[in-house]
Amino acid sequence: MKTTLETTADPLPQELAFLGERLTAFNDSDVGASRRKALAVFVRDEGGKIVAGISGYTAWGWLFVQWLWVDERLRGQHLAGNMLEAAEREAIVRGCHGAWIDTFNPKAARAYERQGYQPFGTLPDFPIGRSRIFLQKKLAG
C-alpha cells in the first residue's frame, strides 16, 4: 500500500470525525465502551447570558473538566466551586469514581485544590514560564 503524509492546519470536520470514530472503535475493543457523554454547567445572568460555565465529559468512570470559565466581574464568589460541585454530583449519578482537570493558572490550581483536587503531574513551560498542572479528585458515590 502506497501512502502519503499530509500536515494541515485546516482538517475537514468529516476527517476529524473519521479519526474519532476509528479511535473510539479501537479503544472500545481494547478496554470496553467509554460511555462518553458531554457534561456542561452554566451560570446565567438575569437576561439569560452565560456568565460562567464548565464544559467537559464523563467517560470510563471519570469526569474530565475541559473548560471552566467565570466572568471577571464574578470571580471570587465561589462560582467555580459551585459549578464543580454540580458537575461532580452529575458525574456520580453517571457512575463516576474520579474527576480530573488541568490548568496553567496558579490561582486556578489553588482554587481547585480548595475543592479537594490534588496535583498528580505537571508539564513545565506550557506555556513558557508556567507549568500545566494536572489535578484529580476521588468522587464519593
Residue frames as a rotation matrix with the C-alpha (Angstrom) as fourth column:
MET 1
0.584 0.812 0.000 0.00
0.812 -0.584 0.000 0.00
0.000 0.000 -1.000 0.00
LYS 2
-0.482 -0.700 0.527 1.44
0.687 -0.675 -0.269 3.36
0.544 0.233 0.806 -1.03
THR 3
0.442 0.614 -0.654 0.84
0.886 -0.411 0.214 6.20
-0.137 -0.674 -0.726 1.44
THR 4
-0.173 -0.469 0.866 1.41
0.399 -0.837 -0.373 9.94
0.900 0.281 0.332 1.63
LEU 5
-0.277 -0.009 -0.961 1.91
0.947 -0.173 -0.271 12.10
-0.163 -0.985 0.057 4.71
GLU 6
-0.072 0.352 0.933 -0.09
0.451 -0.823 0.345 15.32
0.890 0.446 -0.100 4.93
THR 7
-0.582 -0.077 -0.810 0.15
0.776 -0.350 -0.524 18.06
-0.243 -0.933 0.264 7.57
THR 8
-0.295 0.565 0.771 -2.65
0.481 -0.609 0.631 20.60
0.825 0.557 -0.093 7.72
ALA 9
-0.990 0.062 -0.130 -3.95
0.074 -0.555 -0.828 23.41
-0.124 -0.829 0.545 9.91
ASP 10
-0.402 0.886 -0.231 -7.38
-0.890 -0.437 -0.130 23.05
-0.216 0.153 0.964 8.29
PRO 11
-0.986 0.088 0.140 -8.63
0.111 0.980 0.163 19.48
-0.123 0.176 -0.977 8.62
LEU 12
-0.467 0.883 -0.048 -12.14
-0.417 -0.172 0.892 18.86
0.779 0.437 0.449 7.37
PRO 13
-0.149 0.489 0.859 -14.76
-0.983 0.020 -0.182 18.13
-0.106 -0.872 0.478 10.04
GLN 14
0.837 0.507 -0.204 -15.52
-0.535 0.838 -0.111 14.76
0.115 0.203 0.973 8.44
GLU 15
0.163 -0.861 -0.481 -11.81
-0.116 0.468 -0.876 13.84
0.980 0.199 -0.024 8.59
LEU 16
-0.662 -0.357 0.659 -11.69
-0.647 -0.171 -0.743 14.60
0.378 -0.918 -0.118 12.31
ALA 17
0.289 0.847 0.446 -14.93
-0.938 0.344 -0.046 12.69
-0.193 -0.404 0.894 12.82
PHE 18
0.686 -0.102 -0.720 -13.41
-0.312 0.853 -0.418 9.71
0.657 0.512 0.553 10.99
LEU 19
-0.413 -0.908 -0.077 -10.37
-0.227 0.184 -0.956 9.74
0.882 -0.377 -0.282 13.31
GLY 20
-0.476 0.307 0.824 -12.62
-0.879 -0.165 -0.447 9.96
-0.001 -0.937 0.349 16.36
GLU 21
0.631 0.771 -0.083 -14.74
-0.775 0.631 -0.035 7.05
0.025 0.086 0.996 15.17
ARG 22
0.428 -0.544 -0.722 -11.70
-0.138 0.750 -0.647 4.87
0.893 0.377 0.245 14.43
LEU 23
-0.654 -0.704 0.279 -10.04
-0.356 -0.039 -0.934 5.63
0.668 -0.709 -0.225 17.79
THR 24
-0.129 0.706 0.696 -13.30
-0.983 0.001 -0.183 5.04
-0.130 -0.708 0.694 19.64
ALA 25
0.769 0.411 -0.491 -13.72
-0.524 0.844 -0.114 1.67
0.367 0.345 0.864 17.91
PHE 26
-0.043 -0.868 -0.495 -10.17
-0.044 0.497 -0.867 0.67
0.998 -0.015 -0.060 18.83
ASN 27
-0.731 -0.258 0.632 -10.50
-0.580 -0.252 -0.775 1.79
0.359 -0.933 0.034 22.46
ASP 28
0.253 0.907 0.336 -13.88
-0.967 0.248 0.061 0.08
-0.028 -0.341 0.940 22.83
SER 29
0.743 -0.007 -0.669 -12.38
-0.212 0.946 -0.245 -3.20
0.634 0.324 0.702 21.63
ASP 30
-0.254 -0.955 -0.156 -9.31
0.000 0.161 -0.987 -2.74
0.967 -0.251 -0.041 23.85
VAL 31
-0.977 -0.211 -0.027 -10.77
0.045 -0.079 -0.996 -1.61
0.208 -0.974 0.087 27.21
GLY 32
-0.353 0.921 -0.163 -14.54
0.912 0.300 -0.280 -1.55
-0.209 -0.247 -0.946 26.75
ALA 33
0.137 0.532 0.836 -17.03
0.708 -0.643 0.293 1.15
0.693 0.552 -0.465 25.88
SER 34
-0.840 -0.539 0.057 -16.26
0.383 -0.664 -0.642 4.54
0.384 -0.517 0.765 27.40
ARG 35
0.113 0.967 -0.230 -19.89
0.991 -0.092 0.100 5.61
0.075 -0.239 -0.968 27.65
ARG 36
-0.847 -0.513 -0.140 -18.59
0.516 -0.856 0.021 9.11
-0.130 -0.055 0.990 26.88
LYS 37
0.250 0.946 0.208 -21.25
0.929 -0.295 0.225 11.72
0.274 0.137 -0.952 27.50
ALA 38
-0.405 -0.370 0.836 -20.98
0.268 -0.922 -0.278 15.50
0.874 0.112 0.473 27.42
LEU 39
0.222 0.441 -0.870 -21.47
0.975 -0.088 0.204 17.43
0.013 -0.893 -0.450 30.65
ALA 40
-0.526 -0.334 0.782 -21.90
0.361 -0.920 -0.149 21.19
0.770 0.204 0.605 30.97
VAL 41
0.077 0.492 -0.867 -22.83
0.967 -0.249 -0.056 23.52
-0.244 -0.834 -0.495 33.81
PHE 42
-0.379 -0.157 0.912 -23.79
0.552 -0.830 0.087 27.14
0.743 0.536 0.400 33.13
VAL 43
-0.283 0.330 -0.901 -24.40
0.733 -0.531 -0.425 30.21
-0.618 -0.781 -0.092 35.26
ARG 44
-0.282 0.293 0.913 -26.63
0.799 -0.455 0.393 32.79
0.531 0.841 -0.106 33.57
ASP 45
-0.989 0.003 -0.147 -27.45
0.073 -0.858 -0.508 36.38
-0.127 -0.513 0.849 34.40
GLU 46
-0.349 0.931 -0.104 -31.00
0.038 -0.097 -0.995 37.73
-0.936 -0.351 -0.001 34.63
GLY 47
0.164 0.380 -0.910 -31.08
-0.859 -0.398 -0.321 38.14
-0.484 0.835 0.261 30.84
GLY 48
0.912 0.217 0.349 -30.05
-0.092 0.935 -0.342 34.54
-0.401 0.279 0.873 30.20
LYS 49
0.588 -0.773 -0.240 -26.49
-0.555 -0.169 -0.815 35.41
0.589 0.612 -0.528 29.15
ILE 50
0.712 -0.434 -0.552 -23.83
0.589 0.797 0.133 32.89
0.382 -0.420 0.823 30.19
VAL 51
0.690 -0.476 0.546 -21.55
-0.587 -0.808 0.038 34.49
0.423 -0.347 -0.837 32.80
ALA 52
-0.281 -0.778 0.562 -19.73
-0.895 0.423 0.138 31.30
-0.346 -0.464 -0.815 33.89
GLY 53
0.746 0.613 -0.260 -19.58
-0.665 0.702 -0.255 27.71
0.026 0.363 0.931 32.78
ILE 54
-0.283 -0.725 0.628 -17.98
-0.537 0.662 0.523 24.31
-0.795 -0.189 -0.576 32.68
SER 55
0.647 0.398 -0.651 -17.69
-0.757 0.436 -0.486 22.04
0.090 0.807 0.583 29.68
GLY 56
-0.525 -0.808 0.266 -16.36
-0.813 0.569 0.124 18.51
-0.252 -0.151 -0.956 29.76
TYR 57
0.216 0.598 -0.772 -17.47
-0.683 0.658 0.319 14.93
0.698 0.458 0.550 29.66
THR 58
0.207 -0.131 0.969 -17.70
-0.766 0.594 0.244 11.69
-0.608 -0.794 0.022 31.57
ALA 59
0.536 -0.101 -0.838 -16.04
-0.603 0.649 -0.464 8.51
0.591 0.754 0.287 30.31
TRP 60
0.017 -0.549 -0.836 -14.67
0.173 0.825 -0.538 5.28
0.985 -0.136 0.109 31.80
GLY 61
0.446 0.274 -0.852 -15.83
0.838 0.209 0.505 6.31
0.316 -0.939 -0.136 35.28
TRP 62
-0.482 -0.670 -0.565 -14.14
0.784 -0.617 0.063 9.73
-0.391 -0.412 0.823 35.20
LEU 63
0.821 0.563 -0.094 -15.30
0.493 -0.782 -0.382 13.32
-0.288 0.267 -0.920 34.87
PHE 64
-0.382 -0.897 0.221 -12.98
0.914 -0.332 0.233 15.44
-0.136 0.291 0.947 32.75
VAL 65
0.645 0.477 -0.596 -13.45
0.400 -0.876 -0.269 19.20
-0.651 -0.065 -0.756 33.08
GLN 66
0.071 -0.605 0.793 -12.08
0.996 0.002 -0.087 20.54
0.051 0.796 0.603 29.82
TRP 67
-0.497 -0.162 0.852 -13.11
0.286 -0.958 -0.016 24.19
0.819 0.236 0.523 30.18
LEU 68
0.201 0.543 -0.816 -14.01
0.977 -0.170 0.128 26.25
-0.069 -0.823 -0.564 33.24
TRP 69
-0.668 -0.355 0.654 -14.60
0.478 -0.878 0.011 29.99
0.571 0.320 0.756 32.89
VAL 70
0.192 0.681 -0.707 -16.02
0.936 -0.344 -0.077 32.70
-0.295 -0.647 -0.703 35.15
ASP 71
0.512 0.072 0.856 -16.63
0.474 -0.855 -0.212 36.29
0.716 0.514 -0.472 34.01
GLU 72
-0.514 -0.857 0.043 -14.06
0.466 -0.320 -0.825 38.57
0.721 -0.404 0.563 35.65
ARG 73
-0.370 0.431 0.823 -16.78
-0.592 -0.792 0.148 40.60
0.716 -0.433 0.548 37.40
LEU 74
0.666 0.740 0.100 -17.98
-0.589 0.438 0.679 37.46
0.458 -0.511 0.727 39.21
ARG 75
0.056 -0.721 -0.691 -14.69
0.199 0.686 -0.700 35.91
0.978 -0.098 0.182 40.24
GLY 76
-0.864 -0.456 0.215 -14.11
-0.144 -0.186 -0.972 35.37
0.483 -0.870 0.095 43.94
GLN 77
-0.214 0.880 0.425 -17.77
-0.974 -0.224 -0.028 34.47
0.071 -0.420 0.905 44.59
HIS 78
-0.549 -0.150 0.822 -17.23
-0.414 0.903 -0.112 30.68
-0.726 -0.402 -0.558 44.67
LEU 79
0.468 0.730 -0.498 -18.96
-0.803 0.116 -0.584 30.17
-0.369 0.673 0.641 41.32
ALA 80
-0.153 -0.592 -0.792 -16.18
-0.797 0.547 -0.255 27.85
0.584 0.592 -0.555 40.11
GLY 81
-0.930 -0.205 0.306 -16.58
-0.361 0.669 -0.650 25.73
-0.071 -0.715 -0.696 43.24
ASN 82
-0.141 0.964 0.226 -20.35
-0.512 0.124 -0.850 25.63
-0.847 -0.235 0.476 42.89
MET 83
0.455 0.274 -0.847 -20.09
-0.890 0.183 -0.418 24.61
0.041 0.944 0.327 39.24
LEU 84
-0.546 -0.710 -0.445 -17.52
-0.640 0.696 -0.325 21.92
0.541 0.107 -0.834 40.04
GLU 85
-0.778 0.313 0.545 -19.78
-0.347 0.509 -0.788 20.55
-0.524 -0.802 -0.287 42.77
ALA 86
0.290 0.937 -0.197 -22.71
-0.685 0.059 -0.726 20.43
-0.668 0.346 0.659 40.34
ALA 87
0.231 -0.291 -0.928 -20.61
-0.867 0.372 -0.332 18.66
0.442 0.882 -0.166 37.70
GLU 88
-0.808 -0.587 0.039 -19.29
-0.523 0.686 -0.506 16.20
0.271 -0.430 -0.861 40.28
ARG 89
-0.361 0.765 0.534 -22.82
-0.501 0.324 -0.802 15.40
-0.786 -0.557 0.266 41.50
GLU 90
0.595 0.589 -0.547 -23.91
-0.764 0.202 -0.613 14.62
-0.251 0.782 0.570 37.95
ALA 91
-0.152 -0.745 -0.649 -20.75
-0.796 0.482 -0.367 12.57
0.586 0.461 -0.666 37.39
ILE 92
-0.832 -0.102 0.545 -21.52
-0.479 0.627 -0.614 10.48
-0.279 -0.772 -0.571 40.48
VAL 93
0.200 0.969 0.143 -25.06
-0.580 0.235 -0.780 9.89
-0.789 0.073 0.610 39.16
ARG 94
0.620 -0.031 -0.784 -23.41
-0.755 0.249 -0.607 8.66
0.214 0.968 0.131 35.97
GLY 95
0.979 -0.180 -0.092 -21.29
0.199 0.941 0.273 6.21
0.038 -0.285 0.958 37.95
CYS 96
0.380 -0.893 0.243 -18.00
-0.080 -0.293 -0.953 8.13
0.922 0.342 -0.183 38.03
HIS 97
0.728 -0.231 -0.645 -15.44
0.679 0.375 0.631 7.49
0.096 -0.898 0.430 40.76
GLY 98
-0.165 -0.845 -0.509 -12.99
0.749 -0.443 0.493 10.28
-0.642 -0.299 0.706 39.92
ALA 99
0.928 0.360 0.100 -12.59
0.346 -0.727 -0.593 13.69
-0.141 0.585 -0.799 38.30
TRP 100
-0.114 -0.988 -0.107 -9.67
0.833 -0.154 0.531 15.48
-0.541 -0.029 0.841 36.69
ILE 101
0.956 0.293 0.028 -8.87
0.276 -0.857 -0.434 18.94
-0.103 0.423 -0.900 35.41
ASP 102
-0.041 -0.999 0.025 -5.79
0.988 -0.036 0.148 20.79
-0.147 0.031 0.989 34.21
THR 103
0.960 0.278 0.011 -4.68
0.278 -0.956 -0.098 24.42
-0.016 0.097 -0.995 34.22
PHE 104
-0.050 -0.989 0.140 -1.63
0.852 -0.116 -0.511 26.60
0.521 0.094 0.848 33.76
ASN 105
0.114 0.176 0.978 -3.04
-0.255 -0.946 0.200 29.32
0.960 -0.273 -0.063 36.02
PRO 106
-0.774 -0.504 -0.384 -1.62
0.208 0.370 -0.905 29.09
0.599 -0.780 -0.182 39.57
LYS 107
-0.718 0.583 0.380 -4.68
-0.686 -0.501 -0.528 30.84
-0.118 -0.639 0.760 41.05
ALA 108
0.261 0.829 -0.495 -7.00
-0.857 0.435 0.277 28.35
0.445 0.352 0.824 39.37
ALA 109
-0.191 -0.402 -0.895 -4.86
0.021 0.910 -0.414 25.45
0.981 -0.098 -0.166 40.62
ARG 110
-0.983 -0.159 0.093 -5.21
-0.076 -0.110 -0.991 26.73
0.168 -0.981 0.096 44.20
ALA 111
-0.290 0.951 0.113 -8.97
-0.954 -0.277 -0.116 27.09
-0.079 -0.141 0.987 43.74
TYR 112
0.295 0.370 -0.881 -9.21
-0.535 0.828 0.168 23.50
0.791 0.422 0.442 42.51
GLU 113
-0.614 -0.576 -0.540 -7.14
0.167 0.574 -0.802 22.32
0.771 -0.583 -0.256 45.46
ARG 114
-0.824 0.397 0.404 -9.60
-0.555 -0.422 -0.717 24.07
-0.114 -0.815 0.568 47.81
GLN 115
0.214 0.935 -0.283 -12.28
-0.969 0.239 0.058 21.94
0.122 0.261 0.957 46.13
GLY 116
0.533 -0.026 0.846 -10.37
-0.445 0.841 0.306 18.77
-0.719 -0.540 0.437 47.02
TYR 117
0.960 -0.256 -0.114 -8.39
0.002 0.413 -0.911 18.26
0.281 0.874 0.397 43.82
GLN 118
0.547 -0.830 0.106 -4.80
-0.074 0.078 0.994 17.06
-0.834 -0.552 -0.019 44.23
PRO 119
0.358 -0.492 -0.794 -1.98
-0.927 -0.286 -0.240 17.58
-0.109 0.822 -0.559 41.72
PHE 120
0.684 -0.173 0.709 -0.74
0.048 0.980 0.193 14.41
-0.728 -0.098 0.678 40.03
GLY 121
0.059 -0.733 0.678 1.53
0.947 0.257 0.195 15.81
-0.317 0.630 0.709 37.36
THR 122
0.488 0.029 -0.873 2.96
-0.082 -0.994 -0.079 18.90
-0.869 0.110 -0.482 35.74
LEU 123
0.442 -0.368 0.818 4.17
0.897 0.186 -0.401 19.82
-0.005 0.911 0.413 32.29
PRO 124
0.002 -0.506 -0.863 6.85
0.506 -0.744 0.437 22.53
-0.863 -0.437 0.255 32.64
ASP 125
-0.741 -0.363 -0.565 6.95
-0.140 -0.739 0.659 25.53
-0.657 0.567 0.497 30.30
PHE 126
-0.701 0.623 0.347 3.41
0.614 0.282 0.737 25.03
0.361 0.730 -0.580 29.00
PRO 127
0.863 -0.325 0.387 3.24
0.250 -0.391 -0.886 27.89
0.439 0.861 -0.256 28.19
ILE 128
-0.109 -0.994 0.005 6.81
0.568 -0.066 -0.820 29.16
0.815 -0.087 0.572 28.58
GLY 129
-0.692 -0.266 0.671 7.30
-0.328 -0.712 -0.621 30.40
0.642 -0.650 0.406 32.13
ARG 130
0.054 0.768 0.639 4.35
-0.996 0.086 -0.019 28.45
-0.070 -0.635 0.769 33.51
SER 131
-0.971 -0.233 0.059 3.58
-0.230 0.972 0.057 24.83
-0.071 0.041 -0.997 34.18
ARG 132
-0.060 0.951 -0.303 0.43
-0.663 0.189 0.724 23.00
0.746 0.244 0.620 33.18
ILE 133
-0.800 -0.138 0.584 -0.84
-0.584 0.401 -0.705 21.35
-0.137 -0.906 -0.402 36.35
PHE 134
-0.285 0.683 -0.672 -2.97
-0.248 0.625 0.740 18.20
0.926 0.378 -0.008 36.25
LEU 135
-0.736 0.122 0.666 -5.24
-0.675 -0.043 -0.737 17.62
-0.061 -0.992 0.114 39.25
GLN 136
-0.452 0.601 -0.659 -7.56
0.010 0.742 0.670 14.78
0.892 0.296 -0.342 40.25
LYS 137
-0.506 0.388 0.771 -10.21
-0.863 -0.236 -0.447 14.13
0.008 -0.891 0.454 42.86
LYS 138
-0.934 0.288 -0.212 -11.79
0.292 0.956 0.015 10.95
0.207 -0.048 -0.977 44.15
LEU 139
-0.424 0.871 0.248 -15.58
-0.700 -0.489 0.521 11.17
0.575 0.048 0.817 43.97
ALA 140
-0.905 0.213 0.368 -17.64
-0.172 0.609 -0.774 9.61
-0.389 -0.764 -0.515 46.74
GLY 141
-0.727 0.623 -0.288 -20.67
-0.255 0.145 0.956 7.75
0.638 0.768 0.053 45.49
